[in-house]
Each structure stands twice: as C-alpha cells, then as structure tokens.
Amino acid sequence: MKTLFKSLALSLLLGAGVCATASAKSRNHDMKPREVVSLIPLHYQKGFAVRVDKQDAGKSMVIIYDQDGTAVFKDMLTKGTVAEKKYILSNLDNGDYTVEVFSKNHDIQTQFFVYHAGQKKITRLS
C-alpha cells in the first residue's frame, strides 16, 4: 500500500514537472513596433484631437474631405514620435465629412458629421 502511494505521488510530481516544462517554452512573437492613431472628441469645443504614437519618428498627415471627396483641409503633424493636435470644426458647413490620418505604418479613416439641431451646431464622430 505504501509503495502504491509513493508511486502515485512520484507519477503526479513527474507529470506536473513535464506540464510545467512544456508550458515554459518561449514563444517567438513578432514584436514589430506599433503605431497608435487616436481621434478624441473635444468636450468643450466642436472638434476633435488627433494623437499619433510612433516607435520611429516620421511624418503624419491629417486630411479632411467633404461628402464629394474634395479635400477641405490638410495639415502636417510634427515629425516626432508623439504628435497631438486639436482641430476645431466650427467653420465647416453642415454635411458629412471624412478625416484621414496618414502615418508611417498606420492609416485610419473615419466619418464625422456637422449639422444644426435648432440653434446649436453639432459635430459628431462616427
């Protein structure tokens, strides 16, 4: 009976050791530098902020298009690794717009809307 318990305990320890060794293998993940582009709505003004976090310094560009695809605004962000800038949209006419942010390894595109609700002008990111 004692030998049964000893062999059972020994097999459990060996089994746990094999499992721990198997899960401790290093995984080869592709650790490419990532860029993060964020569009942040402004709380107290009609507009949004663009923030670009990059591993490597490089140019980032912001372009706003109207619903016909015509570029109505173009701006170059700083060439550093972190760029952040606010865009106030109170001068835009009512309509559907698209903002594109071009960065070195990451581009985004999203729509936003400018319209009047009574006497109040509303700007809303989609």
Stockholm file with secondary structure:
# STOCKHOLM 1.0

chainA/1-126         MKTLFKSLALSLLLGAGVCATASAKSRNHDMKPREVVSLIPLHYQKGFAVRVDKQDAGKSMVIIYDQDGTAVFKDMLTKGTVAEKKYILSNLDNGDYTVEVFSKNHDIQTQFFVYHAGQKKITRLS
#=GR chainA/1-126 SS CHHHHHHHHHHHHHHHHHHHHHHTCCCCCCCCCCCEEEEEECSSSSEEEEEEECSSCCCEEEEEECTTSCEEEEEEECSSSEEEEEEECTTSCSEEEEEEEECSSCEEEEEEEEEEETTEEEEEEC
#=GC SS_cons         CHHHHHHHHHHHHHHHHHHHHHHTCCCCCCCCCCCEEEEEECSSSSEEEEEEECSSCCCEEEEEECTTSCEEEEEEECSSSEEEEEEECTTSCSEEEEEEEECSSCEEEEEEEEEEETTEEEEEEC
//
